[in-house]
């Protein structure tokens, strides 16, 4: 019983992270389409003004999103493994 609770909890966390990754991916597509990375506290970063800085920040955001997606897949795998171990015992 405890294993199945852990598996479900892990799957819920993976689903929440997956939703966050989906939202982050949509935001990245919006940034790519508009050519502007909105500044939260400072000025926005425009592609036309400074392309090197724009692509550097965009690549950093993409790397962060890919890392989060990889962790989400890893959590889903852990949940699946916990569920399978719970079925065996």
PDB file of N, CA, C and O in Angstrom, chain B, residues numbered from 101:
ATOM      1  N   UNK B 101       0.818  -1.195   0.000  1.00  0.00           N
ATOM      2  CA  UNK B 101       0.000   0.000   0.000  1.00  0.00           C
ATOM      3  C   UNK B 101       0.864   1.262   0.000  1.00  0.00           C
ATOM      4  O   UNK B 101       0.558   2.240  -0.682  1.00  0.00           O
ATOM      5  N   UNK B 102       1.930   1.221   0.765  1.00  0.00           N
ATOM      6  CA  UNK B 102       2.801   2.392   0.848  1.00  0.00           C
ATOM      7  C   UNK B 102       3.483   2.661  -0.486  1.00  0.00           C
ATOM      8  O   UNK B 102       3.653   3.815  -0.880  1.00  0.00           O
ATOM      9  N   UNK B 103       3.874   1.594  -1.184  1.00  0.00           N
ATOM     10  CA  UNK B 103       4.532   1.766  -2.489  1.00  0.00           C
ATOM     11  C   UNK B 103       3.597   2.422  -3.497  1.00  0.00           C
ATOM     12  O   UNK B 103       4.013   3.291  -4.262  1.00  0.00           O
ATOM     13  N   UNK B 104       2.344   2.010  -3.497  1.00  0.00           N
ATOM     14  CA  UNK B 104       1.408   2.585  -4.466  1.00  0.00           C
ATOM     15  C   UNK B 104       1.147   4.059  -4.155  1.00  0.00           C
ATOM     16  O   UNK B 104       0.989   4.862  -5.074  1.00  0.00           O
ATOM     17  N   UNK B 105       1.102   4.424  -2.868  1.00  0.00           N
ATOM     18  CA  UNK B 105       0.940   5.834  -2.506  1.00  0.00           C
ATOM     19  C   UNK B 105       2.133   6.643  -2.975  1.00  0.00           C
ATOM     20  O   UNK B 105       1.968   7.751  -3.487  1.00  0.00           O
ATOM     21  N   UNK B 106       3.335   6.105  -2.808  1.00  0.00           N
ATOM     22  CA  UNK B 106       4.535   6.791  -3.277  1.00  0.00           C
ATOM     23  C   UNK B 106       4.516   6.935  -4.795  1.00  0.00           C
ATOM     24  O   UNK B 106       4.904   7.974  -5.329  1.00  0.00           O
ATOM     25  N   UNK B 107       4.070   5.904  -5.480  1.00  0.00           N
ATOM     26  CA  UNK B 107       4.023   5.945  -6.942  1.00  0.00           C
ATOM     27  C   UNK B 107       3.040   7.013  -7.415  1.00  0.00           C
ATOM     28  O   UNK B 107       3.348   7.779  -8.327  1.00  0.00           O
ATOM     29  N   UNK B 108       1.867   7.065  -6.802  1.00  0.00           N
ATOM     30  CA  UNK B 108       0.861   8.049  -7.202  1.00  0.00           C
ATOM     31  C   UNK B 108       1.356   9.460  -6.902  1.00  0.00           C
ATOM     32  O   UNK B 108       1.163  10.375  -7.704  1.00  0.00           O
ATOM     33  N   UNK B 109       1.989   9.633  -5.752  1.00  0.00           N
ATOM     34  CA  UNK B 109       2.533  10.946  -5.398  1.00  0.00           C
ATOM     35  C   UNK B 109       3.598  11.371  -6.406  1.00  0.00           C
ATOM     36  O   UNK B 109       3.637  12.529  -6.821  1.00  0.00           O
ATOM     37  N   UNK B 110       4.446  10.449  -6.791  1.00  0.00           N
ATOM     38  CA  UNK B 110       5.489  10.748  -7.769  1.00  0.00           C
ATOM     39  C   UNK B 110       4.872  11.101  -9.117  1.00  0.00           C
ATOM     40  O   UNK B 110       5.339  12.017  -9.794  1.00  0.00           O
ATOM     41  N   UNK B 111       3.829  10.380  -9.507  1.00  0.00           N
ATOM     42  CA  UNK B 111       3.157  10.689 -10.776  1.00  0.00           C
ATOM     43  C   UNK B 111       2.481  12.057 -10.741  1.00  0.00           C
ATOM     44  O   UNK B 111       2.476  12.777 -11.740  1.00  0.00           O
ATOM     45  N   UNK B 112       1.908  12.416  -9.588  1.00  0.00           N
ATOM     46  CA  UNK B 112       1.279  13.736  -9.466  1.00  0.00           C
ATOM     47  C   UNK B 112       2.330  14.831  -9.609  1.00  0.00           C
ATOM     48  O   UNK B 112       2.109  15.827 -10.299  1.00  0.00           O
ATOM     49  N   UNK B 113       3.477  14.643  -8.951  1.00  0.00           N
ATOM     50  CA  UNK B 113       4.560  15.619  -9.094  1.00  0.00           C
ATOM     51  C   UNK B 113       5.041  15.699 -10.541  1.00  0.00           C
ATOM     52  O   UNK B 113       5.295  16.790 -11.053  1.00  0.00           O
ATOM     53  N   UNK B 114       5.166  14.555 -11.197  1.00  0.00           N
ATOM     54  CA  UNK B 114       5.595  14.554 -12.603  1.00  0.00           C
ATOM     55  C   UNK B 114       4.557  15.260 -13.481  1.00  0.00           C
ATOM     56  O   UNK B 114       4.919  15.973 -14.417  1.00  0.00           O
ATOM     57  N   UNK B 115       3.275  15.065 -13.183  1.00  0.00           N
ATOM     58  CA  UNK B 115       2.232  15.727 -13.970  1.00  0.00           C
ATOM     59  C   UNK B 115       2.267  17.244 -13.767  1.00  0.00           C
ATOM     60  O   UNK B 115       2.103  18.003 -14.721  1.00  0.00           O
ATOM     61  N   UNK B 116       2.479  17.678 -12.537  1.00  0.00           N
ATOM     62  CA  UNK B 116       2.572  19.115 -12.280  1.00  0.00           C
ATOM     63  C   UNK B 116       3.790  19.718 -12.967  1.00  0.00           C
ATOM     64  O   UNK B 116       3.712  20.806 -13.536  1.00  0.00           O
ATOM     65  N   UNK B 117       4.902  19.018 -12.913  1.00  0.00           N
ATOM     66  CA  UNK B 117       6.097  19.511 -13.597  1.00  0.00           C
ATOM     67  C   UNK B 117       5.891  19.499 -15.104  1.00  0.00           C
ATOM     68  O   UNK B 117       6.358  20.400 -15.801  1.00  0.00           O
ATOM     69  N   UNK B 118       5.200  18.491 -15.611  1.00  0.00           N
ATOM     70  CA  UNK B 118       4.903  18.435 -17.042  1.00  0.00           C
ATOM     71  C   UNK B 118       4.035  19.599 -17.479  1.00  0.00           C
ATOM     72  O   UNK B 118       4.237  20.158 -18.557  1.00  0.00           O
ATOM     73  N   UNK B 119       3.062  19.971 -16.643  1.00  0.00           N
ATOM     74  CA  UNK B 119       2.228  21.132 -16.958  1.00  0.00           C
ATOM     75  C   UNK B 119       3.075  22.405 -16.971  1.00  0.00           C
ATOM     76  O   UNK B 119       2.887  23.276 -17.820  1.00  0.00           O
ATOM     77  N   UNK B 120       4.001  22.503 -16.028  1.00  0.00           N
ATOM     78  CA  UNK B 120       4.893  23.662 -16.009  1.00  0.00           C
ATOM     79  C   UNK B 120       5.791  23.706 -17.228  1.00  0.00           C
ATOM     80  O   UNK B 120       6.052  24.776 -17.778  1.00  0.00           O
ATOM     81  N   UNK B 121       6.267  22.537 -17.653  1.00  0.00           N
ATOM     82  CA  UNK B 121       7.093  22.482 -18.863  1.00  0.00           C
ATOM     83  C   UNK B 121       6.279  22.868 -20.092  1.00  0.00           C
ATOM     84  O   UNK B 121       6.785  23.553 -20.981  1.00  0.00           O
ATOM     85  N   UNK B 122       5.035  22.438 -20.148  1.00  0.00           N
ATOM     86  CA  UNK B 122       4.163  22.798 -21.262  1.00  0.00           C
ATOM     87  C   UNK B 122       3.986  24.315 -21.323  1.00  0.00           C
ATOM     88  O   UNK B 122       4.082  24.923 -22.389  1.00  0.00           O
ATOM     89  N   UNK B 123       3.726  24.913 -20.160  1.00  0.00           N
ATOM     90  CA  UNK B 123       3.539  26.364 -20.105  1.00  0.00           C
ATOM     91  C   UNK B 123       4.831  27.095 -20.482  1.00  0.00           C
ATOM     92  O   UNK B 123       4.802  28.096 -21.198  1.00  0.00           O
ATOM     93  N   UNK B 124       5.959  26.584 -19.994  1.00  0.00           N
ATOM     94  CA  UNK B 124       7.244  27.190 -20.339  1.00  0.00           C
ATOM     95  C   UNK B 124       7.545  27.079 -21.820  1.00  0.00           C
ATOM     96  O   UNK B 124       8.098  28.004 -22.416  1.00  0.00           O
ATOM     97  N   UNK B 125       7.184  25.952 -22.420  1.00  0.00           N
ATOM     98  CA  UNK B 125       7.379  25.781 -23.858  1.00  0.00           C
ATOM     99  C   UNK B 125       6.535  26.744 -24.663  1.00  0.00           C
ATOM    100  O   UNK B 125       6.991  27.292 -25.667  1.00  0.00           O
ATOM    101  N   UNK B 126       5.296  26.952 -24.222  1.00  0.00           N
ATOM    102  CA  UNK B 126       4.437  27.924 -24.904  1.00  0.00           C
ATOM    103  C   UNK B 126       4.997  29.332 -24.777  1.00  0.00           C
ATOM    104  O   UNK B 126       4.945  30.114 -25.727  1.00  0.00           O
ATOM    105  N   UNK B 127       5.529  29.654 -23.614  1.00  0.00           N
ATOM    106  CA  UNK B 127       6.142  30.974 -23.425  1.00  0.00           C
ATOM    107  C   UNK B 127       7.368  31.144 -24.331  1.00  0.00           C
ATOM    108  O   UNK B 127       7.574  32.214 -24.903  1.00  0.00           O
ATOM    109  N   UNK B 128       8.172  30.097 -24.458  1.00  0.00           N
ATOM    110  CA  UNK B 128       9.340  30.179 -25.338  1.00  0.00           C
ATOM    111  C   UNK B 128       8.926  30.375 -26.793  1.00  0.00           C
ATOM    112  O   UNK B 128       9.565  31.131 -27.524  1.00  0.00           O
ATOM    113  N   UNK B 129       7.857  29.697 -27.216  1.00  0.00           N
ATOM    114  CA  UNK B 129       7.365  29.892 -28.580  1.00  0.00           C
ATOM    115  C   UNK B 129       6.864  31.319 -28.780  1.00  0.00           C
ATOM    116  O   UNK B 129       7.065  31.902 -29.845  1.00  0.00           O
ATOM    117  N   UNK B 130       6.215  31.882 -27.769  1.00  0.00           N
ATOM    118  CA  UNK B 130       5.754  33.264 -27.852  1.00  0.00           C
ATOM    119  C   UNK B 130       6.934  34.214 -27.961  1.00  0.00           C
ATOM    120  O   UNK B 130       6.912  35.149 -28.761  1.00  0.00           O
ATOM    121  N   UNK B 131       7.967  33.975 -27.156  1.00  0.00           N
ATOM    122  CA  UNK B 131       9.168  34.816 -27.205  1.00  0.00           C
ATOM    123  C   UNK B 131       9.824  34.709 -28.574  1.00  0.00           C
ATOM    124  O   UNK B 131      10.282  35.710 -29.126  1.00  0.00           O
ATOM    125  N   UNK B 132       9.870  33.508 -29.121  1.00  0.00           N
ATOM    126  CA  UNK B 132      10.486  33.305 -30.429  1.00  0.00           C
ATOM    127  C   UNK B 132       9.690  34.008 -31.529  1.00  0.00           C
ATOM    128  O   UNK B 132      10.279  34.607 -32.429  1.00  0.00           O
ATOM    129  N   UNK B 133       8.365  33.942 -31.464  1.00  0.00           N
ATOM    130  CA  UNK B 133       7.526  34.590 -32.478  1.00  0.00           C
ATOM    131  C   UNK B 133       7.607  36.109 -32.420  1.00  0.00           C
ATOM    132  O   UNK B 133       7.647  36.772 -33.456  1.00  0.00           O
ATOM    133  N   UNK B 134       7.629  36.659 -31.213  1.00  0.00           N
ATOM    134  CA  UNK B 134       7.628  38.116 -31.059  1.00  0.00           C
ATOM    135  C   UNK B 134       9.020  38.726 -31.199  1.00  0.00           C
ATOM    136  O   UNK B 134       9.153  39.882 -31.602  1.00  0.00           O
ATOM    137  N   UNK B 135      10.041  37.968 -30.874  1.00  0.00           N
ATOM    138  CA  UNK B 135      11.392  38.505 -30.924  1.00  0.00           C
ATOM    139  C   UNK B 135      11.724  39.406 -29.752  1.00  0.00           C
ATOM    140  O   UNK B 135      12.651  40.211 -29.829  1.00  0.00           O
ATOM    141  N   UNK B 136      10.975  39.277 -28.667  1.00  0.00           N
ATOM    142  CA  UNK B 136      11.176  40.107 -27.478  1.00  0.00           C
ATOM    143  C   UNK B 136      11.116  39.213 -26.247  1.00  0.00           C
ATOM    144  O   UNK B 136      10.156  38.465 -26.060  1.00  0.00           O
ATOM    145  N   UNK B 137      12.151  39.295 -25.405  1.00  0.00           N
ATOM    146  CA  UNK B 137      12.117  38.630 -24.104  1.00  0.00           C
ATOM    147  C   UNK B 137      11.702  39.709 -23.105  1.00  0.00           C
ATOM    148  O   UNK B 137      12.461  40.644 -22.849  1.00  0.00           O
ATOM    149  N   UNK B 138      10.497  39.579 -22.540  1.00  0.00           N
ATOM    150  CA  UNK B 138      10.014  40.647 -21.661  1.00  0.00           C
ATOM    151  C   UNK B 138      10.837  40.717 -20.374  1.00  0.00           C
ATOM    152  O   UNK B 138      11.140  39.695 -19.759  1.00  0.00           O
ATOM    153  N   UNK B 139      11.183  41.917 -19.990  1.00  0.00           N
ATOM    154  CA  UNK B 139      11.910  42.122 -18.746  1.00  0.00           C
ATOM    155  C   UNK B 139      10.943  42.251 -17.591  1.00  0.00           C
ATOM    156  O   UNK B 139      10.008  43.051 -17.647  1.00  0.00           O
ATOM    157  N   UNK B 140      11.154  41.481 -16.554  1.00  0.00           N
ATOM    158  CA  UNK B 140      10.248  41.547 -15.408  1.00  0.00           C
ATOM    159  C   UNK B 140      10.504  42.805 -14.587  1.00  0.00           C
ATOM    160  O   UNK B 140       9.567  43.517 -14.225  1.00  0.00           O
ATOM    161  N   UNK B 141      11.757  43.075 -14.299  1.00  0.00           N
ATOM    162  CA  UNK B 141      12.097  44.251 -13.491  1.00  0.00           C
ATOM    163  C   UNK B 141      12.902  45.281 -14.267  1.00  0.00           C
ATOM    164  O   UNK B 141      13.005  46.439 -13.862  1.00  0.00           O
ATOM    165  N   UNK B 142      13.452  44.864 -15.349  1.00  0.00           N
ATOM    166  CA  UNK B 142      14.271  45.780 -16.148  1.00  0.00           C
ATOM    167  C   UNK B 142      13.705  45.922 -17.545  1.00  0.00           C
ATOM    168  O   UNK B 142      12.555  45.562 -17.794  1.00  0.00           O
ATOM    169  N   UNK B 143      14.505  46.444 -18.453  1.00  0.00           N
ATOM    170  CA  UNK B 143      14.022  46.615 -19.832  1.00  0.00           C
ATOM    171  C   UNK B 143      13.909  45.266 -20.558  1.00  0.00           C
ATOM    172  O   UNK B 143      14.587  44.299 -20.214  1.00  0.00           O
ATOM    173  N   UNK B 144      13.057  45.232 -21.543  1.00  0.00           N
ATOM    174  CA  UNK B 144      12.899  44.029 -22.360  1.00  0.00           C
ATOM    175  C   UNK B 144      14.100  43.875 -23.287  1.00  0.00           C
ATOM    176  O   UNK B 144      14.777  44.848 -23.617  1.00  0.00           O
ATOM    177  N   UNK B 145      14.347  42.640 -23.698  1.00  0.00           N
ATOM    178  CA  UNK B 145      15.473  42.341 -24.576  1.00  0.00           C
ATOM    179  C   UNK B 145      14.916  42.063 -25.971  1.00  0.00           C
ATOM    180  O   UNK B 145      14.207  41.076 -26.168  1.00  0.00           O
ATOM    181  N   UNK B 146      15.226  42.916 -26.926  1.00  0.00           N
ATOM    182  CA  UNK B 146      14.709  42.803 -28.288  1.00  0.00           C
ATOM    183  C   UNK B 146      15.751  42.151 -29.191  1.00  0.00           C
ATOM    184  O   UNK B 146      16.948  42.407 -29.067  1.00  0.00           O
ATOM    185  N   UNK B 147      15.275  41.307 -30.098  1.00  0.00           N
ATOM    186  CA  UNK B 147      16.150  40.636 -31.046  1.00  0.00           C
ATOM    187  C   UNK B 147      16.833  41.643 -31.970  1.00  0.00           C
ATOM    188  O   UNK B 147      18.013  41.497 -32.288  1.00  0.00           O
ATOM    189  N   UNK B 148      16.102  42.647 -32.392  1.00  0.00           N
ATOM    190  CA  UNK B 148      16.654  43.625 -33.329  1.00  0.00           C
ATOM    191  C   UNK B 148      17.738  44.491 -32.689  1.00  0.00           C
ATOM    192  O   UNK B 148      18.676  44.916 -33.364  1.00  0.00           O
ATOM    193  N   UNK B 149      17.609  44.750 -31.387  1.00  0.00           N
ATOM    194  CA  UNK B 149      18.576  45.616 -30.706  1.00  0.00           C
ATOM    195  C   UNK B 149      19.891  44.910 -30.405  1.00  0.00           C
ATOM    196  O   UNK B 149      20.965  45.447 -30.678  1.00  0.00           O
ATOM    197  N   UNK B 150      19.806  43.706 -29.843  1.00  0.00           N
ATOM    198  CA  UNK B 150      21.033  42.975 -29.483  1.00  0.00           C
ATOM    199  C   UNK B 150      20.815  41.480 -29.710  1.00  0.00           C
ATOM    200  O   UNK B 150      20.403  40.758 -28.802  1.00  0.00           O
ATOM    201  N   UNK B 151      21.095  41.027 -30.928  1.00  0.00           N
ATOM    202  CA  UNK B 151      20.813  39.629 -31.264  1.00  0.00           C
ATOM    203  C   UNK B 151      21.651  38.623 -30.467  1.00  0.00           C
ATOM    204  O   UNK B 151      21.154  37.550 -30.127  1.00  0.00           O
ATOM    205  N   UNK B 152      22.898  38.947 -30.168  1.00  0.00           N
ATOM    206  CA  UNK B 152      23.737  38.004 -29.430  1.00  0.00           C
ATOM    207  C   UNK B 152      23.202  37.775 -28.021  1.00  0.00           C
ATOM    208  O   UNK B 152      23.120  36.633 -27.569  1.00  0.00           O
ATOM    209  N   UNK B 153      22.845  38.826 -27.339  1.00  0.00           N
ATOM    210  CA  UNK B 153      22.296  38.698 -25.984  1.00  0.00           C
ATOM    211  C   UNK B 153      20.943  37.973 -26.020  1.00  0.00           C
ATOM    212  O   UNK B 153      20.645  37.142 -25.161  1.00  0.00           O
ATOM    213  N   UNK B 154      20.135  38.307 -27.031  1.00  0.00           N
ATOM    214  CA  UNK B 154      18.821  37.656 -27.163  1.00  0.00           C
ATOM    215  C   UNK B 154      18.975  36.150 -27.310  1.00  0.00           C
ATOM    216  O   UNK B 154      18.314  35.388 -26.604  1.00  0.00           O
ATOM    217  N   UNK B 155      19.845  35.711 -28.225  1.00  0.00           N
ATOM    218  CA  UNK B 155      19.999  34.279 -28.462  1.00  0.00           C
ATOM    219  C   UNK B 155      20.692  33.580 -27.295  1.00  0.00           C
ATOM    220  O   UNK B 155      20.433  32.404 -27.038  1.00  0.00           O
ATOM    221  N   UNK B 156      21.566  34.291 -26.591  1.00  0.00           N
ATOM    222  CA  UNK B 156      22.202  33.695 -25.413  1.00  0.00           C
ATOM    223  C   UNK B 156      21.177  33.442 -24.308  1.00  0.00           C
ATOM    224  O   UNK B 156      21.163  32.370 -23.703  1.00  0.00           O
ATOM    225  N   UNK B 157      20.329  34.420 -24.051  1.00  0.00           N
ATOM    226  CA  UNK B 157      19.298  34.253 -23.025  1.00  0.00           C
ATOM    227  C   UNK B 157      18.270  33.216 -23.468  1.00  0.00           C
ATOM    228  O   UNK B 157      17.818  32.407 -22.658  1.00  0.00           O
ATOM    229  N   UNK B 158      17.900  33.234 -24.733  1.00  0.00           N
ATOM    230  CA  UNK B 158      16.949  32.252 -25.251  1.00  0.00           C
ATOM    231  C   UNK B 158      17.510  30.833 -25.126  1.00  0.00           C
ATOM    232  O   UNK B 158      16.781  29.912 -24.756  1.00  0.00           O
ATOM    233  N   UNK B 159      18.794  30.651 -25.433  1.00  0.00           N
ATOM    234  CA  UNK B 159      19.418  29.326 -25.303  1.00  0.00           C
ATOM    235  C   UNK B 159      19.455  28.889 -23.840  1.00  0.00           C
ATOM    236  O   UNK B 159      19.250  27.711 -23.544  1.00  0.00           O
ATOM    237  N   UNK B 160      19.711  29.817 -22.927  1.00  0.00           N
ATOM    238  CA  UNK B 160      19.703  29.492 -21.505  1.00  0.00           C
ATOM    239  C   UNK B 160      18.316  29.032 -21.072  1.00  0.00           C
ATOM    240  O   UNK B 160      18.193  28.048 -20.342  1.00  0.00           O
ATOM    241  N   UNK B 161      17.270  29.733 -21.513  1.00  0.00           N
ATOM    242  CA  UNK B 161      15.905  29.341 -21.177  1.00  0.00           C
ATOM    243  C   UNK B 161      15.569  27.970 -21.771  1.00  0.00           C
ATOM    244  O   UNK B 161      14.902  27.164 -21.121  1.00  0.00           O
ATOM    245  N   UNK B 162      16.018  27.701 -22.983  1.00  0.00           N
ATOM    246  CA  UNK B 162      15.779  26.392 -23.602  1.00  0.00           C
ATOM    247  C   UNK B 162      16.485  25.279 -22.833  1.00  0.00           C
ATOM    248  O   UNK B 162      15.923  24.203 -22.631  1.00  0.00           O
ATOM    249  N   UNK B 163      17.710  25.541 -22.407  1.00  0.00           N
ATOM    250  CA  UNK B 163      18.447  24.535 -21.627  1.00  0.00           C
ATOM    251  C   UNK B 163      17.749  24.270 -20.300  1.00  0.00           C
ATOM    252  O   UNK B 163      17.673  23.123 -19.859  1.00  0.00           O
ATOM    253  N   UNK B 164      17.245  25.305 -19.669  1.00  0.00           N
ATOM    254  CA  UNK B 164      16.523  25.125 -18.409  1.00  0.00           C
ATOM    255  C   UNK B 164      15.242  24.320 -18.627  1.00  0.00           C
ATOM    256  O   UNK B 164      14.893  23.468 -17.810  1.00  0.00           O
ATOM    257  N   UNK B 165      14.551  24.589 -19.718  1.00  0.00           N
ATOM    258  CA  UNK B 165      13.323  23.850 -20.019  1.00  0.00           C
ATOM    259  C   UNK B 165      13.628  22.389 -20.321  1.00  0.00           C
ATOM    260  O   UNK B 165      12.912  21.503 -19.855  1.00  0.00           O
ATOM    261  N   UNK B 166      14.664  22.126 -21.082  1.00  0.00           N
ATOM    262  CA  UNK B 166      15.032  20.743 -21.383  1.00  0.00           C
ATOM    263  C   UNK B 166      15.457  19.984 -20.124  1.00  0.00           C
ATOM    264  O   UNK B 166      15.157  18.798 -19.986  1.00  0.00           O
ATOM    265  N   UNK B 167      16.144  20.652 -19.218  1.00  0.00           N
ATOM    266  CA  UNK B 167      16.521  20.019 -17.955  1.00  0.00           C
ATOM    267  C   UNK B 167      15.281  19.676 -17.139  1.00  0.00           C
ATOM    268  O   UNK B 167      15.197  18.586 -16.573  1.00  0.00           O
ATOM    269  N   UNK B 168      14.330  20.580 -17.073  1.00  0.00           N
ATOM    270  CA  UNK B 168      13.089  20.320 -16.342  1.00  0.00           C
ATOM    271  C   UNK B 168      12.301  19.178 -16.987  1.00  0.00           C
ATOM    272  O   UNK B 168      11.701  18.363 -16.286  1.00  0.00           O
ATOM    273  N   UNK B 169      12.303  19.122 -18.315  1.00  0.00           N
ATOM    274  CA  UNK B 169      11.600  18.035 -19.004  1.00  0.00           C
ATOM    275  C   UNK B 169      12.262  16.694 -18.722  1.00  0.00           C
ATOM    276  O   UNK B 169      11.577  15.691 -18.523  1.00  0.00           O
ATOM    277  N   UNK B 170      13.578  16.671 -18.706  1.00  0.00           N
ATOM    278  CA  UNK B 170      14.281  15.444 -18.382  1.00  0.00           C
ATOM    279  C   UNK B 170      13.996  14.984 -16.970  1.00  0.00           C
ATOM    280  O   UNK B 170      13.822  13.788 -16.736  1.00  0.00           O
ATOM    281  N   UNK B 171      13.943  15.911 -16.017  1.00  0.00           N
ATOM    282  CA  UNK B 171      13.619  15.556 -14.645  1.00  0.00           C
ATOM    283  C   UNK B 171      12.182  15.051 -14.539  1.00  0.00           C
ATOM    284  O   UNK B 171      11.898  14.158 -13.741  1.00  0.00           O
ATOM    285  N   UNK B 172      11.284  15.609 -15.327  1.00  0.00           N
ATOM    286  CA  UNK B 172       9.893  15.156 -15.337  1.00  0.00           C
ATOM    287  C   UNK B 172       9.790  13.715 -15.831  1.00  0.00           C
ATOM    288  O   UNK B 172       9.070  12.903 -15.249  1.00  0.00           O
ATOM    289  N   UNK B 173      10.509  13.404 -16.899  1.00  0.00           N
ATOM    290  CA  UNK B 173      10.520  12.030 -17.413  1.00  0.00           C
ATOM    291  C   UNK B 173      11.122  11.087 -16.379  1.00  0.00           C
ATOM    292  O   UNK B 173      10.636   9.970 -16.205  1.00  0.00           O
ATOM    293  N   UNK B 174      12.165  11.520 -15.699  1.00  0.00           N
ATOM    294  CA  UNK B 174      12.790  10.707 -14.664  1.00  0.00           C
ATOM    295  C   UNK B 174      11.807  10.447 -13.518  1.00  0.00           C
ATOM    296  O   UNK B 174      11.735   9.325 -13.017  1.00  0.00           O
ATOM    297  N   UNK B 175      11.056  11.460 -13.101  1.00  0.00           N
ATOM    298  CA  UNK B 175      10.058  11.258 -12.050  1.00  0.00           C
ATOM    299  C   UNK B 175       8.965  10.283 -12.491  1.00  0.00           C
ATOM    300  O   UNK B 175       8.534   9.435 -11.708  1.00  0.00           O
ATOM    301  N   UNK B 176       8.524  10.401 -13.723  1.00  0.00           N
ATOM    302  CA  UNK B 176       7.508   9.472 -14.227  1.00  0.00           C
ATOM    303  C   UNK B 176       8.044   8.046 -14.229  1.00  0.00           C
ATOM    304  O   UNK B 176       7.321   7.110 -13.890  1.00  0.00           O
ATOM    305  N   UNK B 177       9.301   7.877 -14.607  1.00  0.00           N
ATOM    306  CA  UNK B 177       9.910   6.555 -14.582  1.00  0.00           C
ATOM    307  C   UNK B 177       9.999   6.012 -13.154  1.00  0.00           C
ATOM    308  O   UNK B 177       9.724   4.836 -12.915  1.00  0.00           O
ATOM    309  N   UNK B 178      10.384   6.872 -12.207  1.00  0.00           N
ATOM    310  CA  UNK B 178      10.451   6.426 -10.812  1.00  0.00           C
ATOM    311  C   UNK B 178       9.080   5.987 -10.307  1.00  0.00           C
ATOM    312  O   UNK B 178       8.969   4.979  -9.609  1.00  0.00           O
ATOM    313  N   UNK B 179       8.043   6.736 -10.655  1.00  0.00           N
ATOM    314  CA  UNK B 179       6.689   6.348 -10.264  1.00  0.00           C
ATOM    315  C   UNK B 179       6.281   5.022 -10.867  1.00  0.00           C
ATOM    316  O   UNK B 179       5.660   4.195 -10.199  1.00  0.00           O
ATOM    317  N   UNK B 180       6.627   4.817 -12.126  1.00  0.00           N
ATOM    318  CA  UNK B 180       6.304   3.551 -12.785  1.00  0.00           C
ATOM    319  C   UNK B 180       7.050   2.398 -12.119  1.00  0.00           C
ATOM    320  O   UNK B 180       6.478   1.333 -11.885  1.00  0.00           O
ATOM    321  N   UNK B 181       8.325   2.614 -11.816  1.00  0.00           N
ATOM    322  CA  UNK B 181       9.124   1.573 -11.173  1.00  0.00           C
ATOM    323  C   UNK B 181       8.589   1.249  -9.778  1.00  0.00           C
ATOM    324  O   UNK B 181       8.548   0.082  -9.389  1.00  0.00           O
ATOM    325  N   UNK B 182       8.179   2.267  -9.026  1.00  0.00           N
ATOM    326  CA  UNK B 182       7.614   2.026  -7.703  1.00  0.00           C
ATOM    327  C   UNK B 182       6.302   1.255  -7.804  1.00  0.00           C
ATOM    328  O   UNK B 182       6.023   0.387  -6.977  1.00  0.00           O
ATOM    329  N   UNK B 183       5.503   1.569  -8.810  1.00  0.00           N
ATOM    330  CA  UNK B 183       4.235   0.852  -8.986  1.00  0.00           C
ATOM    331  C   UNK B 183       4.485  -0.612  -9.354  1.00  0.00           C
ATOM    332  O   UNK B 183       3.780  -1.501  -8.874  1.00  0.00           O
ATOM    333  N   UNK B 184       5.473  -0.864 -10.194  1.00  0.00           N
ATOM    334  CA  UNK B 184       5.776  -2.239 -10.582  1.00  0.00           C
ATOM    335  C   UNK B 184       6.371  -3.038  -9.410  1.00  0.00           C
ATOM    336  O   UNK B 184       6.080  -4.226  -9.269  1.00  0.00           O
ATOM    337  N   UNK B 185       7.178  -2.416  -8.591  1.00  0.00           N
ATOM    338  CA  UNK B 185       7.720  -3.101  -7.413  1.00  0.00           C
ATOM    339  C   UNK B 185       6.628  -3.392  -6.407  1.00  0.00           C
ATOM    340  O   UNK B 185       6.673  -4.407  -5.712  1.00  0.00           O
ATOM    341  N   UNK B 186       5.642  -2.504  -6.324  1.00  0.00           N
ATOM    342  CA  UNK B 186       4.519  -2.729  -5.419  1.00  0.00           C
ATOM    343  C   UNK B 186       3.641  -3.889  -5.856  1.00  0.00           C
ATOM    344  O   UNK B 186       3.050  -4.565  -5.014  1.00  0.00           O
ATOM    345  N   UNK B 187       3.545  -4.131  -7.157  1.00  0.00           N
ATOM    346  CA  UNK B 187       2.749  -5.236  -7.670  1.00  0.00           C
ATOM    347  C   UNK B 187       3.427  -6.583  -7.409  1.00  0.00           C
ATOM    348  O   UNK B 187       2.756  -7.595  -7.207  1.00  0.00           O
ATOM    349  N   UNK B 188       4.740  -6.584  -7.414  1.00  0.00           N
ATOM    350  CA  UNK B 188       5.472  -7.846  -7.219  1.00  0.00           C
ATOM    351  C   UNK B 188       5.386  -8.334  -5.787  1.00  0.00           C
ATOM    352  O   UNK B 188       5.296  -9.537  -5.538  1.00  0.00           O
ATOM    353  N   UNK B 189       5.413  -7.406  -4.847  1.00  0.00           N
ATOM    354  CA  UNK B 189       5.428  -7.845  -3.446  1.00  0.00           C
ATOM    355  C   UNK B 189       4.052  -7.880  -2.832  1.00  0.00           C
ATOM    356  O   UNK B 189       3.907  -8.230  -1.661  1.00  0.00           O
TER     357      UNK B 189
END
